[in-house]
């Protein structure tokens, strides 16, 4: 029996909001990197002139690969290619009337994403970022945001952009333009859509704390994503109270789940305690008012927690790292792709880690077709196999009934080998 192709009106629409940045990858030695970036790692802004000089210098070291990037764009590209016909994806941003803008539009379209890109006439260039990748797979970035910064308000977008939207995913960098973020989130909410937000960087958590807290206080964010460093920074910035280890375990705290599942022997470190504190704040009615808080823990995997008490976590195992560009974004894409299909937080966590695992084995924020074939197969196994595991665990632990969904510590053999 051939499955019917879903009607467009039945397929969820995902809209990404962020900066359309053309990523330009250069493979360089650690020694050469010191000549342009004394401190490796991180991401710093540069002027259009500085970008030209950096690209000219980088071209003497390797071929320059150009891949359409930007955090939110990477997420919707990932969802579009993982979900296929099960989702419609579009991306909102601003480019210039230049070749980079035209190239970005073409390449995003080829990934199955509809580009809702406004064009600037100010003369500023389209956004670009040069990514210096050293042999250990680590990246050092310099970014010129150019025309992308000129999208300041949702009123600049065509009417009806949010019609049919089921999820608006915003990158944290939108918080530098709080009016735009708020207007977009309110418009999405008016259509009944969910809103997800990625905190993007620990610097952003510090610099945009007031904007972030304002959106959270008004209940405009449903799902929030952070890495370990960002979660710890939030806990530090807000001076959040830490639960004692015993209390965290007794209450099913996310740190306790992470520690038990990810090999810490049940002990809750200070970092885990701060991650748990950040998640509690983000999910609390008097704090972030989110429905789901997700934290990626690097090589340890990830942990997710719902406001209803549902928990999920996924372990990690080692793979060869080519580079880490886009790994966090593809983790988010995998998580959201499973979430849109009704997956539990346990299933979503496993799907996110599977996606992140593929990302670190590919060059840049773009995966080959065979990676997405593996991901789609993995998604099917995760949504079926782990659902069976959850049912078996629930049947064997009747005392958990009525307490909401609980995390299931799946064996590595039943999950997908991952590294985020």
Secondary structure, 3 states (H helix, E strand, C coil): CCCCCCCHHHCEEEEEECCCEEEEEEECCHHHHCCCCCCCCCEEECCHHHHHHHHHHHCCCCCCEEEEECHHHHHHHHHHHHHHHHEEEEEEEEEECCHHHHHHHHHHHHCCEEEEEEEECCCCCCCEEEEEECCCCCEEEEEECHHHHHCCCHHHCCCCCCCCEEEEEEEHHHHHHHHHHHHHHHHHHHCCCEEEEECCCHHHHHHCHHHHHHHHHCCCCCEEEEEHHHHHHHHHHCCCCCCCHHHHHHCCCHHHHHHHHCCCCCCCCHHHHHHHHHHHHHHCCCCCCCCEEEEECHHHCEEEEECCCCEEEECCCCCCCCCCCCHHHHHHHHHHHHHHCCCCHHHHHHHHHHHHHHHHCCCCCCCCHHHHHHHHHHHHHHHHHHHHHHHHHHHHCHHHCCCCCCCCCCCHHHCCCCCC
